[in-house]
Amino acid sequence: MALDRIALAPAASAAEPVYRRSRTLRIAGYAACVLAVLLVGTPVYWTVIAAFKTTREIYAPDPSWFPRQPTIQNFIDAWTAAPFGRYYLNSIITTLIGSGLEVWFALSSAYALAFVRFPRRDLIFLLLLAALMVPEEITIIPNYLTIARLRWIDTYQGIIVPGASIAFGTFLLRQYFLTLPQEVIDAAKVDGAGHLRTMLSVVAPLAMPAVATMALLSIVAKWNEFLWPLIVTSTREMRTLPIGVSWLLDQEGTTNWGVVMAGTLFVVIPMVLIFLWAQRFVVDGIATGAVKG
């Protein structure tokens, strides 16, 4: 028994530094999470409380972390200061149609790159990766000239078509498709399913986490898009929500920030609700799609 205790003593002493190191790393991880929440959450919290504050309280020299006299007048003023009903309609139309087209093109092109054999397939995939490195701002002038020649300025198709497909969606879905079992695809072919039937009835259901992730990212990006709708539209009736918020800013420097923050919440709240509902797909889709190249 004495010999056993002597033998176990060095093992216990060696395990103790490992446990301390693990606990230190865990504490450091929690501290990093708290810091990230503070950095991201503080501006969001300030936006929310400012929407319920009066103008005098917002400009007070001693800012408060809670509204002293909560009011909803800012939301009423924001809604009536600009045609937010029309802005909501425009944003819903451009977001749903644009995201739907983007998901469809990403799904079909990713399926072709993953499961269909054709000449220069790898070269096309390399060109797709190269497209990911092109800044969006570079394409604004060519897209605008094209839309102008088609006489699509100040139209829904002018807002939607240039962003109907992006390289990132195809890349994300292709990476996920490569993780699917090939036996299932072969079984569908044996049963006589064509490429379209296989894609819609077999591949898409199996890759639903990645498809939902791509759809969510697309919806958020198109809902918050500001620059392109601003350039391609010329009337207030065709503006979208992010542009509508900019109308609430007073160019003479006397901006009512409570009204601006209330308008900002009109834009943010729908996306927050959608993200809370679909967040599990985002984590699963991105994590699995990064496993295999």
C-alpha positions in Angstrom: 0.0 0.0 0.0 2.8 2.4 0.8 4.4 1.8 -2.5 1.1 2.4 -4.3 0.8 5.8 -2.5 4.3 6.8 -3.5 3.6 5.8 -7.1 0.3 7.8 -7.3 1.8 10.9 -5.7 3.9 12.0 -8.7 0.9 11.4 -11.1 -1.4 13.5 -8.9 1.2 16.3 -8.7 1.6 16.3 -12.5 -2.1 16.5 -13.1 -2.5 19.5 -10.8 -0.7 22.0 -13.2 -2.8 20.7 -16.1 -6.0 21.4 -14.1 -4.8 24.8 -13.1 -3.9 25.7 -16.7 -7.3 24.4 -17.9 -9.1 26.5 -15.3 -7.1 29.6 -16.2 -7.9 29.2 -19.9 -11.6 28.7 -19.0 -11.6 31.9 -16.9 -9.8 33.8 -19.7 -12.5 32.5 -22.2 -15.3 33.7 -20.0 -13.6 37.1 -19.6 -13.3 37.4 -23.4 -17.0 36.6 -23.8 -18.0 39.2 -21.3 -15.7 41.8 -23.0 -17.2 40.9 -26.4 -20.8 41.2 -25.0 -19.9 44.6 -23.6 -18.3 45.9 -26.8 -21.2 44.8 -29.0 -24.1 45.1 -26.5 -23.4 48.5 -25.1 -24.1 50.5 -28.4 -27.2 48.3 -29.0 -28.5 49.0 -25.4 -27.8 52.7 -25.8 -29.8 52.7 -29.1 -32.8 51.0 -27.4 -32.9 53.3 -24.3 -32.3 56.5 -26.5 -35.4 55.6 -28.5 -37.5 56.0 -25.2 -35.8 59.2 -24.1 -36.7 62.8 -24.6 -34.4 65.1 -26.6 -33.5 67.0 -23.4 -32.5 63.9 -21.6 -30.4 62.7 -24.5 -28.5 65.9 -24.7 -28.2 66.2 -20.9 -24.5 66.5 -19.6 -25.0 63.6 -17.2 -26.2 60.7 -19.3 -28.4 58.1 -17.6 -28.4 54.4 -18.3 -32.2 54.2 -17.9 -34.9 56.6 -19.3 -36.0 58.9 -16.5 -39.2 59.8 -18.3 -39.9 56.9 -20.8 -41.9 58.0 -23.9 -43.0 56.3 -27.1 -43.5 59.7 -28.9 -40.2 59.1 -30.7 -41.7 56.0 -32.5 -44.8 58.0 -33.5 -42.6 60.9 -34.8 -40.3 58.6 -36.7 -43.2 56.8 -38.4 -44.9 60.0 -39.5 -41.7 61.9 -40.4 -41.1 59.5 -43.4 -43.3 57.0 -45.2 -42.1 54.0 -43.3 -45.1 51.9 -44.4 -43.9 52.3 -48.0 -40.3 51.7 -47.0 -41.3 48.4 -45.2 -43.1 47.3 -48.4 -40.1 48.0 -50.6 -37.7 46.3 -48.2 -39.9 43.2 -47.9 -40.3 42.9 -51.7 -36.6 43.4 -52.5 -35.5 41.2 -49.6 -37.8 38.3 -50.3 -37.3 38.2 -54.1 -33.6 39.0 -54.0 -32.9 36.4 -51.3 -35.0 33.8 -53.0 -33.1 34.2 -56.3 -29.8 34.2 -54.4 -30.6 31.0 -52.6 -31.8 29.3 -55.8 -28.7 30.3 -57.8 -26.4 29.3 -55.0 -28.2 25.9 -54.6 -28.1 25.0 -58.2 -24.6 26.2 -59.0 -23.2 24.5 -55.8 -24.9 21.3 -56.8 -23.3 21.4 -60.2 -19.9 22.1 -58.8 -20.2 19.3 -56.3 -22.0 16.5 -58.1 -22.0 17.2 -61.9 -19.0 16.3 -63.9 -18.2 18.8 -66.7 -15.1 20.2 -68.4 -13.1 22.8 -66.5 -15.2 22.4 -63.3 -12.2 23.1 -61.0 -11.3 26.2 -63.1 -14.8 27.6 -62.7 -14.6 27.0 -58.9 -11.3 28.9 -58.8 -12.9 31.8 -60.7 -15.6 31.7 -58.2 -13.1 32.0 -55.3 -11.5 34.9 -57.2 -14.9 36.6 -57.3 -15.0 36.5 -53.5 -12.0 38.8 -53.4 -13.5 41.5 -55.5 -14.8 44.4 -53.4 -18.5 45.2 -54.0 -17.7 48.8 -54.6 -15.8 48.0 -57.7 -18.9 46.6 -59.4 -21.2 49.6 -58.6 -20.4 51.7 -61.7 -20.7 48.7 -64.3 -23.9 47.6 -62.6 -25.3 51.1 -62.7 -24.5 51.6 -66.4 -26.1 48.3 -67.2 -29.2 49.1 -65.2 -29.5 52.5 -66.8 -29.2 51.0 -70.3 -32.0 48.6 -69.4 -34.1 51.6 -68.1 -34.4 49.9 -64.7 -33.5 53.0 -62.7 -36.0 53.5 -59.8 -37.5 50.0 -60.2 -37.7 46.9 -58.1 -35.8 44.9 -60.8 -33.0 47.5 -60.7 -32.6 47.0 -57.0 -32.8 43.2 -57.1 -31.1 41.8 -60.2 -27.5 43.0 -59.6 -27.5 41.2 -56.3 -29.4 38.1 -57.3 -26.4 35.9 -57.0 -23.1 36.1 -55.0 -20.1 33.8 -55.0 -20.1 33.3 -51.2 -23.5 31.5 -51.2 -22.2 29.0 -53.9 -19.0 28.5 -52.0 -20.7 27.8 -48.7 -23.2 25.3 -50.1 -20.6 23.5 -52.2 -18.5 23.0 -49.1 -21.5 21.5 -47.3 -22.5 19.4 -50.2 -19.1 17.7 -50.2 -19.8 16.4 -46.7 -23.0 14.6 -47.7 -22.8 10.8 -48.2 -22.2 9.9 -51.8 -24.2 6.7 -51.4 -27.5 8.7 -51.0 -26.8 10.6 -54.2 -26.0 7.3 -56.0 -29.2 5.7 -54.6 -31.3 8.6 -56.1 -29.7 8.1 -59.5 -30.4 4.3 -59.3 -34.1 5.1 -58.6 -34.2 7.2 -61.8 -34.1 10.7 -60.3 -32.6 13.4 -62.5 -30.4 16.2 -61.3 -33.3 18.6 -60.6 -35.2 15.9 -58.6 -32.0 14.8 -56.8 -31.2 18.4 -55.9 -34.6 19.3 -54.6 -35.7 16.0 -53.0 -32.4 14.7 -51.7 -29.6 17.2 -51.5 -31.5 20.2 -50.3 -33.3 18.4 -47.4 -30.0 16.9 -46.2 -28.2 20.3 -46.5 -31.0 22.3 -44.9 -28.7 23.7 -42.1 -26.4 25.2 -44.8 -29.3 26.4 -47.0 -31.0 28.1 -44.0 -27.7 29.7 -43.0 -27.1 31.0 -46.5 -30.8 32.3 -46.7 -30.5 34.0 -43.3 -27.2 35.7 -44.3 -28.7 36.8 -47.6 -31.9 38.2 -45.9 -29.9 40.2 -43.4 -27.6 41.6 -46.0 -30.4 42.7 -48.4 -32.6 44.1 -45.6 -29.7 46.3 -44.4 -28.3 47.2 -47.8 -28.0 51.0 -48.2 -25.6 52.0 -50.9 -27.0 50.3 -54.0 -30.7 51.1 -53.3 -29.7 54.7 -52.7 -27.8 54.9 -56.0 -30.3 53.1 -58.2 -33.5 54.9 -56.9 -34.4 58.5 -57.3 -37.8 58.9 -55.6 -38.9 58.5 -52.0 -41.6 55.9 -53.0 -38.8 53.4 -54.1 -36.5 53.9 -51.1 -35.9 51.1 -48.6 -35.8 51.2 -44.8 -32.1 51.9 -44.3 -32.4 54.9 -46.6 -35.6 56.0 -44.8 -33.7 56.2 -41.5 -31.2 58.6 -43.1 -34.2 60.9 -43.9 -34.6 61.4 -40.1 -31.2 63.0 -39.8 -31.3 66.8 -39.8 -28.5 68.1 -42.1 -28.4 71.4 -40.1 -27.0 69.7 -37.0 -30.1 69.7 -34.8 -30.9 66.0 -35.1 -33.5 64.5 -32.8 -31.6 61.4 -31.9 -34.5 59.8 -30.1 -36.5 59.8 -33.4 -33.4 58.5 -35.3 -33.0 55.7 -32.8 -36.7 54.8 -33.0 -36.4 54.6 -36.8 -33.3 52.4 -36.4 -35.3 50.0 -34.2 -37.9 49.8 -37.1 -35.1 48.3 -39.2 -33.3 46.2 -36.6 -36.2 44.4 -34.8 -37.4 42.3 -37.7 -33.9 41.0 -38.3 -33.3 40.3 -34.6 -36.5 38.2 -34.5 -35.5 36.2 -37.6 -32.0 35.6 -36.3 -33.3 34.4 -33.0 -35.5 31.9 -34.8 -32.8 30.7 -37.2 -29.6 31.0 -35.2 -29.2 27.2 -34.7 -29.0 26.8 -38.4 -26.2 29.4 -38.7 -23.9 27.7 -36.2 -24.5 24.2 -37.6 -24.3 25.2 -41.2 -21.1 27.3 -41.0 -19.3 24.8 -38.7 -20.1 21.8 -40.9 -19.4 23.5 -44.1 -15.9 24.3 -42.9 -15.0 20.7 -42.2 -14.3 19.5 -45.7 -12.9 21.3 -48.6 
